Amino acid sequence: MGLLLASCATPGKSSSLGRDVYGHRPGPQGFRTVIIDAGHGGKDSGAVSAHTRQKEKDLALDTAQRIAKQLQGDFKVIMMRGDDTFIDLDERVIRANRHGEAILISVHYNSGPSSIRGPETYYWRVDSHGLATRLQRAMASASPAENGNRGLVRRRVRLTRNPEIPCVLLEGGYLSNAAESQLISDLGYRQKLAVNIASAIRTQAAIGDQGTGPLPRPIDSPPSRPTDAPE
């Protein structure tokens, strides 16, 4: 299967521009549209830090807006939400699928055992692996310390499986960790994350999957549904 994927690529050009149901192909290159999805919103606050009382929905929106500002001028940037609005996950997928030659980045912050800290990146589609690898490296380079986090994770949820374009879900750190929650509350740190994330997106657009390792095996899985594991 790896040979089949490699044979689909045209040297110097992307073989994964445009929509594709499964995404069993190399990662995107040459794309000019970036869809940025700030997680949660409105009635859905996401995680709430017990240490700073900040809500994930607000931190995600702030970070998403910072990423968008970094990309403006180089890409067409589409914000899934620009204010404190609730958008259903399936509706987010529908909106993403209106665009073909694009990538989707969903921005979140994590929660879990208090000892765990550090960014994580979730992907499912084969064509999202290289982008996910770059984004995880970018966030990790901004993080001063990590402990027990999962790093790069292949996980099937609605925003990693159901869009028909390369799509990645970012967890910028753990709000449940006292030290990391304080770090995330700092505007300068969120700006550093945004700058690094935007740089990784530019690199992916310029050179595709180069330097991100072998592609994972294709998995023919059905779309993720609300009845699946919690997202």
MIDOSE-1310 file (N, C-alpha, C; in nm, 2 decimals, decimal comma, always signed):
residues 231
mgll	+0,08/-0,12/+0,00/+0,00/+0,00/+0,00/+0,09/+0,12/+0,00; +0,20/+0,12/+0,07/+0,29/+0,24/+0,07/+0,34/+0,27/-0,07; +0,36/+0,17/-0,16/+0,40/+0,19/-0,30/+0,29/+0,26/-0,37; +0,17/+0,21/-0,35/+0,05/+0,27/-0,42/+0,04/+0,42/-0,38
lasc	+0,06/+0,45/-0,26/+0,05/+0,59/-0,22/+0,16/+0,67/-0,28; +0,28/+0,62/-0,28/+0,39/+0,69/-0,34/+0,37/+0,72/-0,49; +0,31/+0,62/-0,56/+0,29/+0,63/-0,70/+0,19/+0,74/-0,74; +0,11/+0,78/-0,64/+0,01/+0,88/-0,67/+0,07/+1,02/-0,67
atpg	+0,19/+1,04/-0,62/+0,24/+1,17/-0,61/+0,31/+1,22/-0,74; +0,29/+1,34/-0,77/+0,36/+1,40/-0,88/+0,47/+1,49/-0,83; +0,59/+1,46/-0,87/+0,71/+1,54/-0,82/+0,68/+1,69/-0,83; +0,70/+1,76/-0,71/+0,69/+1,90/-0,71/+0,55/+1,95/-0,69
ksss	+0,45/+1,86/-0,70/+0,31/+1,90/-0,68/+0,25/+1,82/-0,58; +0,13/+1,88/-0,53/+0,06/+1,80/-0,43/-0,03/+1,70/-0,49; -0,04/+1,58/-0,43/-0,13/+1,48/-0,48/-0,26/+1,48/-0,39; -0,27/+1,58/-0,29/-0,38/+1,58/-0,21/-0,44/+1,71/-0,20
lgrd	-0,46/+1,78/-0,31/-0,54/+1,90/-0,32/-0,68/+1,85/-0,36; -0,78/+1,91/-0,31/-0,92/+1,87/-0,34/-0,97/+1,78/-0,23; -1,10/+1,76/-0,24/-1,17/+1,67/-0,14/-1,15/+1,52/-0,17; -1,15/+1,44/-0,06/-1,13/+1,30/-0,07/-1,19/+1,24/+0,05
vygh	-1,28/+1,14/+0,03/-1,36/+1,08/+0,15/-1,26/+1,02/+0,25; -1,17/+0,94/+0,20/-1,08/+0,86/+0,30/-0,95/+0,93/+0,32; -0,89/+1,00/+0,23/-0,76/+1,06/+0,25/-0,65/+0,97/+0,25; -0,66/+0,86/+0,18/-0,55/+0,76/+0,16/-0,45/+0,81/+0,06
rpgp	-0,37/+0,91/+0,09/-0,29/+0,97/-0,01/-0,18/+1,05/+0,06; -0,08/+1,10/+0,00/+0,02/+1,18/+0,06/-0,04/+1,31/+0,11; +0,03/+1,38/+0,20/-0,02/+1,51/+0,25/-0,02/+1,62/+0,16; -0,08/+1,73/+0,20/-0,10/+1,85/+0,11/+0,02/+1,93/+0,09
qgfr	+0,03/+1,98/-0,03/+0,14/+2,08/-0,06/+0,08/+2,18/-0,16; +0,12/+2,30/-0,15/+0,07/+2,40/-0,24/-0,07/+2,46/-0,21; -0,12/+2,42/-0,10/-0,26/+2,47/-0,06/-0,25/+2,62/-0,03; -0,36/+2,69/-0,05/-0,36/+2,84/-0,02/-0,47/+2,87/+0,07
tvii	-0,55/+2,78/+0,12/-0,66/+2,81/+0,21/-0,64/+2,73/+0,34; -0,65/+2,80/+0,45/-0,64/+2,73/+0,58/-0,77/+2,77/+0,66; -0,84/+2,66/+0,70/-0,96/+2,68/+0,79/-0,92/+2,66/+0,93; -0,94/+2,75/+1,01/-0,90/+2,74/+1,15/-1,03/+2,73/+1,24
dagh	-1,04/+2,63/+1,32/-1,15/+2,60/+1,40/-1,12/+2,62/+1,55; -1,17/+2,72/+1,61/-1,15/+2,73/+1,75/-1,25/+2,64/+1,83; -1,20/+2,55/+1,90/-1,28/+2,45/+1,96/-1,38/+2,50/+2,06; -1,50/+2,43/+2,07/-1,60/+2,46/+2,17/-1,67/+2,60/+2,14
ggkd	-1,72/+2,67/+2,23/-1,78/+2,80/+2,21/-1,93/+2,80/+2,25; -1,97/+2,92/+2,29/-2,11/+2,94/+2,33/-2,14/+2,86/+2,46; -2,24/+2,77/+2,45/-2,28/+2,69/+2,57/-2,18/+2,59/+2,61; -2,09/+2,56/+2,52/-1,99/+2,46/+2,54/-1,86/+2,52/+2,57
sgav	-1,83/+2,53/+2,70/-1,71/+2,60/+2,75/-1,58/+2,51/+2,73; -1,59/+2,38/+2,71/-1,48/+2,30/+2,71/-1,42/+2,28/+2,85; -1,29/+2,25/+2,86/-1,23/+2,24/+2,99/-1,22/+2,38/+3,06; -1,23/+2,37/+3,19/-1,21/+2,50/+3,27/-1,10/+2,47/+3,37
saht	-1,00/+2,56/+3,37/-0,88/+2,55/+3,46/-0,93/+2,58/+3,60; -0,89/+2,48/+3,69/-0,92/+2,50/+3,83/-0,82/+2,60/+3,89; -0,71/+2,63/+3,81/-0,60/+2,71/+3,86/-0,62/+2,86/+3,82; -0,67/+2,88/+3,70/-0,68/+3,02/+3,65/-0,83/+3,06/+3,63
rqke	-0,92/+2,96/+3,63/-1,06/+2,97/+3,60/-1,08/+3,01/+3,45; -0,98/+3,00/+3,37/-1,00/+3,03/+3,23/-1,07/+2,91/+3,16; -1,15/+2,94/+3,06/-1,22/+2,84/+2,98/-1,15/+2,81/+2,85; -1,16/+2,68/+2,82/-1,09/+2,64/+2,69/-1,15/+2,71/+2,57
kdla	-1,28/+2,74/+2,57/-1,34/+2,80/+2,45/-1,28/+2,94/+2,43; -1,24/+3,01/+2,53/-1,19/+3,15/+2,52/-1,04/+3,14/+2,48; -0,97/+3,05/+2,54/-0,83/+3,03/+2,51/-0,81/+2,98/+2,36; -0,90/+2,89/+2,32/-0,89/+2,83/+2,19/-0,92/+2,94/+2,08
ldta	-1,02/+3,03/+2,11/-1,05/+3,13/+2,02/-0,93/+3,23/+2,01; -0,88/+3,27/+2,12/-0,76/+3,36/+2,12/-0,65/+3,31/+2,04; -0,62/+3,18/+2,06/-0,50/+3,12/+1,99/-0,53/+3,11/+1,84; -0,66/+3,07/+1,81/-0,70/+3,06/+1,66/-0,68/+3,19/+1,59
qria	-0,72/+3,30/+1,66/-0,71/+3,43/+1,60/-0,57/+3,47/+1,58; -0,48/+3,43/+1,68/-0,34/+3,47/+1,66/-0,28/+3,39/+1,55; -0,32/+3,26/+1,53/-0,27/+3,19/+1,41/-0,31/+3,25/+1,28; -0,44/+3,29/+1,28/-0,50/+3,35/+1,16/-0,42/+3,48/+1,12
kqlq	-0,39/+3,56/+1,22/-0,31/+3,68/+1,20/-0,18/+3,65/+1,14; -0,11/+3,55/+1,19/+0,02/+3,51/+1,14/+0,01/+3,46/+0,99; -0,10/+3,41/+0,95/-0,11/+3,35/+0,82/-0,16/+3,45/+0,71; -0,23/+3,55/+0,76/-0,29/+3,65/+0,67/-0,18/+3,71/+0,58
gdfk	-0,22/+3,72/+0,45/-0,13/+3,77/+0,35/-0,06/+3,66/+0,27; -0,04/+3,54/+0,33/+0,01/+3,43/+0,27/-0,09/+3,33/+0,23; -0,20/+3,32/+0,30/-0,31/+3,23/+0,28/-0,45/+3,29/+0,28; -0,54/+3,23/+0,22/-0,68/+3,27/+0,25/-0,72/+3,20/+0,38
vimm	-0,75/+3,27/+0,49/-0,78/+3,22/+0,62/-0,93/+3,22/+0,64; -0,99/+3,11/+0,68/-1,13/+3,10/+0,71/-1,15/+3,06/+0,85; -1,21/+3,14/+0,93/-1,24/+3,11/+1,07/-1,37/+3,04/+1,09; -1,37/+2,93/+1,15/-1,49/+2,85/+1,18/-1,58/+2,93/+1,27
rgdd	-1,53/+3,00/+1,37/-1,60/+3,09/+1,45/-1,51/+3,21/+1,49; -1,57/+3,33/+1,49/-1,49/+3,45/+1,52/-1,53/+3,51/+1,65; -1,63/+3,45/+1,72/-1,67/+3,50/+1,85/-1,72/+3,38/+1,94; -1,79/+3,41/+2,05/-1,83/+3,31/+2,14/-1,96/+3,24/+2,10
tfid	-1,95/+3,16/+1,99/-2,06/+3,10/+1,93/-2,05/+2,95/+1,93; -2,16/+2,88/+1,96/-2,16/+2,74/+1,96/-2,19/+2,69/+1,82; -2,11/+2,60/+1,77/-2,13/+2,53/+1,64/-2,11/+2,38/+1,66; -2,22/+2,31/+1,63/-2,21/+2,16/+1,64/-2,10/+2,10/+1,56
lder	-2,04/+1,99/+1,61/-1,93/+1,93/+1,54/-1,96/+1,89/+1,40; -2,08/+1,83/+1,38/-2,11/+1,79/+1,24/-2,13/+1,91/+1,15; -2,18/+2,02/+1,20/-2,19/+2,14/+1,12/-2,05/+2,19/+1,09; -1,95/+2,18/+1,18/-1,82/+2,22/+1,15/-1,76/+2,14/+1,03
vira	-1,79/+2,01/+1,03/-1,75/+1,92/+0,92/-1,81/+1,97/+0,79; -1,94/+2,00/+0,79/-2,01/+2,04/+0,67/-1,95/+2,17/+0,62; -1,92/+2,26/+0,71/-1,86/+2,39/+0,66/-1,72/+2,36/+0,60; -1,64/+2,28/+0,67/-1,51/+2,25/+0,61/-1,51/+2,19/+0,47
nrhg	-1,61/+2,10/+0,45/-1,63/+2,03/+0,33/-1,68/+2,12/+0,21; -1,70/+2,24/+0,24/-1,74/+2,33/+0,13/-1,61/+2,38/+0,05; -1,50/+2,34/+0,11/-1,37/+2,39/+0,05/-1,29/+2,27/+0,00; -1,22/+2,28/-0,11/-1,15/+2,16/-0,16/-1,00/+2,18/-0,13
eail	-0,94/+2,27/-0,19/-0,79/+2,29/-0,18/-0,76/+2,36/-0,05; -0,78/+2,29/+0,06/-0,77/+2,36/+0,19/-0,72/+2,25/+0,30; -0,68/+2,30/+0,41/-0,66/+2,22/+0,53/-0,74/+2,27/+0,64; -0,77/+2,19/+0,74/-0,85/+2,23/+0,86/-0,76/+2,20/+0,98
isvh	-0,75/+2,31/+1,07/-0,68/+2,30/+1,19/-0,78/+2,33/+1,30; -0,80/+2,24/+1,39/-0,89/+2,26/+1,51/-0,81/+2,28/+1,63; -0,83/+2,39/+1,70/-0,75/+2,44/+1,81/-0,82/+2,41/+1,95; -0,75/+2,34/+2,04/-0,81/+2,31/+2,17/-0,71/+2,32/+2,28
ynsg	-0,75/+2,30/+2,40/-0,66/+2,28/+2,52/-0,72/+2,16/+2,59; -0,63/+2,09/+2,66/-0,66/+1,96/+2,71/-0,69/+1,96/+2,86; -0,74/+1,85/+2,91/-0,76/+1,83/+3,05/-0,75/+1,68/+3,08; -0,69/+1,65/+3,20/-0,67/+1,51/+3,24/-0,61/+1,50/+3,38
pssi	-0,54/+1,40/+3,41/-0,47/+1,39/+3,54/-0,37/+1,51/+3,56; -0,37/+1,56/+3,68/-0,29/+1,68/+3,71/-0,15/+1,67/+3,68; -0,09/+1,55/+3,67/+0,05/+1,54/+3,65/+0,09/+1,55/+3,50; +0,00/+1,54/+3,41/+0,03/+1,54/+3,27/+0,03/+1,68/+3,22
rgpe	+0,13/+1,71/+3,13/+0,15/+1,84/+3,07/+0,21/+1,82/+2,93; +0,19/+1,92/+2,85/+0,25/+1,91/+2,71/+0,14/+1,91/+2,60; +0,18/+1,96/+2,48/+0,08/+1,96/+2,37/+0,07/+1,82/+2,31; -0,05/+1,80/+2,25/-0,08/+1,67/+2,17/-0,14/+1,71/+2,04
tyyw	-0,13/+1,62/+1,94/-0,18/+1,64/+1,81/-0,25/+1,52/+1,76; -0,38/+1,53/+1,73/-0,46/+1,42/+1,68/-0,48/+1,42/+1,53; -0,47/+1,31/+1,46/-0,50/+1,30/+1,32/-0,55/+1,16/+1,30; -0,61/+1,14/+1,18/-0,66/+1,01/+1,14/-0,63/+0,98/+1,00
rvds	-0,66/+1,07/+0,91/-0,63/+1,04/+0,76/-0,49/+1,03/+0,73; -0,45/+0,95/+0,63/-0,31/+0,94/+0,59/-0,26/+1,07/+0,54; -0,34/+1,15/+0,47/-0,30/+1,28/+0,42/-0,28/+1,39/+0,52; -0,31/+1,35/+0,65/-0,30/+1,45/+0,76/-0,17/+1,42/+0,84
hgla	-0,11/+1,31/+0,82/+0,00/+1,27/+0,90/+0,12/+1,36/+0,90; +0,17/+1,40/+0,78/+0,28/+1,49/+0,77/+0,25/+1,63/+0,83; +0,13/+1,68/+0,81/+0,09/+1,81/+0,87/+0,09/+1,79/+1,02; +0,03/+1,69/+1,07/+0,02/+1,66/+1,21/+0,16/+1,65/+1,28
trlq	+0,25/+1,58/+1,21/+0,38/+1,57/+1,26/+0,45/+1,71/+1,27; +0,44/+1,79/+1,17/+0,50/+1,92/+1,18/+0,44/+2,01/+1,29; +0,31/+2,00/+1,30/+0,24/+2,08/+1,41/+0,27/+2,03/+1,55; +0,29/+1,90/+1,57/+0,33/+1,86/+1,70/+0,47/+1,90/+1,73
rama	+0,56/+1,89/+1,64/+0,69/+1,94/+1,66/+0,69/+2,09/+1,69; +0,61/+2,16/+1,62/+0,61/+2,31/+1,64/+0,56/+2,34/+1,78; +0,46/+2,28/+1,83/+0,40/+2,31/+1,96/+0,50/+2,26/+2,07; +0,56/+2,14/+2,04/+0,66/+2,09/+2,14/+0,78/+2,18/+2,16
sasp	+0,82/+2,25/+2,05/+0,93/+2,33/+2,06/+0,90/+2,46/+2,13; +0,77/+2,49/+2,15/+0,73/+2,61/+2,23/+0,71/+2,57/+2,37; +0,69/+2,44/+2,40/+0,66/+2,40/+2,54/+0,79/+2,38/+2,62; +0,80/+2,44/+2,74/+0,92/+2,43/+2,82/+0,94/+2,30/+2,89
aeng	+0,83/+2,23/+2,90/+0,84/+2,10/+2,97/+0,72/+2,01/+2,93; +0,74/+1,88/+2,93/+0,63/+1,79/+2,90/+0,64/+1,67/+3,00; +0,53/+1,61/+3,03/+0,53/+1,49/+3,12/+0,40/+1,41/+3,10; +0,43/+1,29/+3,05/+0,32/+1,19/+3,04/+0,22/+1,21/+2,92
nrgl	+0,25/+1,31/+2,84/+0,15/+1,34/+2,73/+0,18/+1,24/+2,62; +0,08/+1,23/+2,53/+0,08/+1,13/+2,42/+0,15/+1,18/+2,29; +0,17/+1,31/+2,28/+0,24/+1,35/+2,16/+0,15/+1,35/+2,04; +0,20/+1,28/+1,94/+0,13/+1,26/+1,81/+0,04/+1,13/+1,82
vrrr	-0,09/+1,15/+1,80/-0,19/+1,04/+1,82/-0,28/+1,02/+1,70; -0,29/+0,90/+1,66/-0,38/+0,87/+1,55/-0,52/+0,84/+1,62; -0,61/+0,93/+1,61/-0,74/+0,91/+1,68/-0,85/+0,95/+1,59; -0,95/+0,86/+1,58/-1,07/+0,88/+1,50/-1,18/+0,95/+1,57
vrlt	-1,20/+1,08/+1,55/-1,31/+1,16/+1,60/-1,36/+1,24/+1,48; -1,47/+1,31/+1,51/-1,54/+1,38/+1,39/-1,45/+1,48/+1,32; -1,36/+1,55/+1,39/-1,28/+1,65/+1,32/-1,15/+1,60/+1,27; -1,12/+1,47/+1,29/-1,00/+1,41/+1,23/-1,04/+1,30/+1,12
rnpe	-1,16/+1,25/+1,12/-1,21/+1,15/+1,03/-1,30/+1,20/+0,92; -1,40/+1,28/+0,97/-1,51/+1,31/+0,88/-1,49/+1,42/+0,77; -1,40/+1,52/+0,80/-1,38/+1,62/+0,69/-1,31/+1,55/+0,57; -1,34/+1,60/+0,45/-1,29/+1,54/+0,33/-1,16/+1,61/+0,28
ipcv	-1,10/+1,68/+0,37/-0,97/+1,75/+0,34/-0,87/+1,72/+0,46; -0,74/+1,74/+0,44/-0,65/+1,71/+0,55/-0,69/+1,79/+0,67; -0,69/+1,72/+0,79/-0,75/+1,78/+0,91/-0,67/+1,73/+1,03; -0,65/+1,83/+1,12/-0,57/+1,80/+1,24/-0,63/+1,87/+1,36
lleg	-0,63/+1,80/+1,47/-0,68/+1,86/+1,60/-0,57/+1,88/+1,69; -0,55/+2,00/+1,74/-0,44/+2,04/+1,82/-0,49/+2,06/+1,97; -0,41/+2,00/+2,06/-0,43/+2,03/+2,20/-0,31/+2,10/+2,25; -0,32/+2,23/+2,28/-0,21/+2,32/+2,31/-0,15/+2,30/+2,45
gyls	-0,20/+2,21/+2,53/-0,15/+2,18/+2,66/-0,26/+2,15/+2,76; -0,22/+2,11/+2,88/-0,32/+2,07/+2,98/-0,36/+2,18/+3,08; -0,49/+2,22/+3,07/-0,54/+2,31/+3,17/-0,55/+2,25/+3,31; -0,54/+2,12/+3,32/-0,55/+2,05/+3,45/-0,42/+2,05/+3,52
naae	-0,31/+2,08/+3,45/-0,18/+2,09/+3,52/-0,16/+2,23/+3,57; -0,12/+2,24/+3,70/-0,11/+2,38/+3,76/-0,01/+2,47/+3,68; +0,11/+2,42/+3,66/+0,21/+2,50/+3,60/+0,18/+2,53/+3,45; +0,13/+2,43/+3,38/+0,10/+2,45/+3,24/-0,02/+2,54/+3,22
sqli	-0,12/+2,53/+3,31/-0,24/+2,62/+3,30/-0,19/+2,76/+3,32; -0,10/+2,79/+3,41/-0,05/+2,93/+3,43/+0,02/+2,97/+3,31; +0,10/+2,88/+3,24/+0,17/+2,92/+3,12/+0,07/+2,95/+3,01; -0,03/+2,87/+2,99/-0,13/+2,89/+2,89/-0,20/+3,02/+2,91
sdlg	-0,22/+3,07/+3,03/-0,28/+3,19/+3,06/-0,20/+3,31/+3,01; -0,08/+3,29/+2,98/+0,01/+3,40/+2,94/+0,00/+3,43/+2,79; -0,03/+3,56/+2,76/-0,05/+3,60/+2,62/+0,07/+3,57/+2,54; +0,19/+3,59/+2,60/+0,31/+3,57/+2,52/+0,33/+3,42/+2,48
yrqk	+0,29/+3,33/+2,57/+0,31/+3,19/+2,54/+0,21/+3,15/+2,43; +0,09/+3,20/+2,43/-0,01/+3,17/+2,33/+0,04/+3,23/+2,19; +0,10/+3,34/+2,20/+0,15/+3,40/+2,08/+0,27/+3,31/+2,02; +0,35/+3,26/+2,11/+0,46/+3,18/+2,06/+0,41/+3,05/+2,00
lavn	+0,30/+2,99/+2,06/+0,24/+2,87/+2,00/+0,19/+2,91/+1,86; +0,12/+3,02/+1,85/+0,06/+3,06/+1,72/+0,17/+3,08/+1,61; +0,27/+3,15/+1,65/+0,38/+3,17/+1,55/+0,44/+3,04/+1,51; +0,46/+2,95/+1,60/+0,52/+2,82/+1,56/+0,42/+2,73/+1,48
iasa	+0,30/+2,74/+1,51/+0,20/+2,66/+1,43/+0,19/+2,72/+1,29; +0,18/+2,85/+1,28/+0,18/+2,91/+1,15/+0,30/+2,88/+1,06; +0,42/+2,87/+1,13/+0,54/+2,84/+1,05/+0,53/+2,70/+1,00; +0,48/+2,61/+1,08/+0,46/+2,47/+1,04/+0,37/+2,45/+0,92
irtq	+0,26/+2,53/+0,92/+0,17/+2,53/+0,81/+0,24/+2,58/+0,68; +0,31/+2,69/+0,69/+0,39/+2,74/+0,58/+0,48/+2,63/+0,52; +0,55/+2,56/+0,61/+0,65/+2,46/+0,57/+0,57/+2,35/+0,49; +0,46/+2,30/+0,55/+0,38/+2,20/+0,48/+0,34/+2,24/+0,34
aaig	+0,29/+2,37/+0,33/+0,25/+2,42/+0,20/+0,36/+2,42/+0,10; +0,48/+2,45/+0,15/+0,60/+2,46/+0,06/+0,66/+2,33/+0,02; +0,67/+2,23/+0,11/+0,74/+2,11/+0,08/+0,66/+1,98/+0,11; +0,54/+1,99/+0,14/+0,46/+1,87/+0,17/+0,51/+1,79/+0,28
dqgt	+0,51/+1,66/+0,26/+0,55/+1,56/+0,37/+0,70/+1,54/+0,39; +0,78/+1,61/+0,31/+0,93/+1,59/+0,32/+0,97/+1,60/+0,47; +1,05/+1,50/+0,51/+1,10/+1,51/+0,65/+1,01/+1,47/+0,76; +0,89/+1,42/+0,73/+0,80/+1,38/+0,83/+0,78/+1,23/+0,85
gplp	+0,87/+1,16/+0,79/+0,87/+1,01/+0,81/+0,77/+0,94/+0,72; +0,76/+0,81/+0,73/+0,68/+0,73/+0,64/+0,53/+0,75/+0,67; +0,45/+0,74/+0,57/+0,30/+0,75/+0,59/+0,25/+0,63/+0,67; +0,15/+0,65/+0,75/+0,09/+0,54/+0,82/+0,00/+0,46/+0,72
rpid	-0,03/+0,34/+0,77/-0,11/+0,25/+0,68/-0,26/+0,31/+0,67; -0,32/+0,30/+0,55/-0,46/+0,34/+0,54/-0,55/+0,25/+0,62; -0,65/+0,31/+0,68/-0,75/+0,24/+0,75/-0,89/+0,28/+0,70; -0,97/+0,18/+0,65/-1,10/+0,21/+0,60/-1,20/+0,21/+0,71
spps	-1,22/+0,32/+0,77/-1,31/+0,33/+0,89/-1,43/+0,41/+0,85; -1,55/+0,39/+0,91/-1,67/+0,47/+0,89/-1,65/+0,60/+0,95; -1,73/+0,70/+0,91/-1,73/+0,83/+0,98/-1,75/+0,82/+1,13; -1,69/+0,91/+1,20/-1,71/+0,91/+1,35/-1,85/+0,97/+1,37
rptd	-1,92/+0,92/+1,48/-2,05/+0,96/+1,51/-2,06/+1,00/+1,66; -2,16/+1,08/+1,69/-2,18/+1,12/+1,83/-2,19/+1,01/+1,93; -2,23/+0,89/+1,88/-2,24/+0,77/+1,97/-2,10/+0,70/+2,00; -2,00/+0,75/+1,93/-1,87/+0,69/+1,95/-1,81/+0,74/+2,08
ape	-1,68/+0,71/+2,11/-1,62/+0,75/+2,23/-1,63/+0,90/+2,25; -1,63/+0,96/+2,37/-1,64/+1,10/+2,39/-1,52/+1,17/+2,32; -1,55/+1,29/+2,27/-1,45/+1,37/+2,19/-1,41/+1,49/+2,27
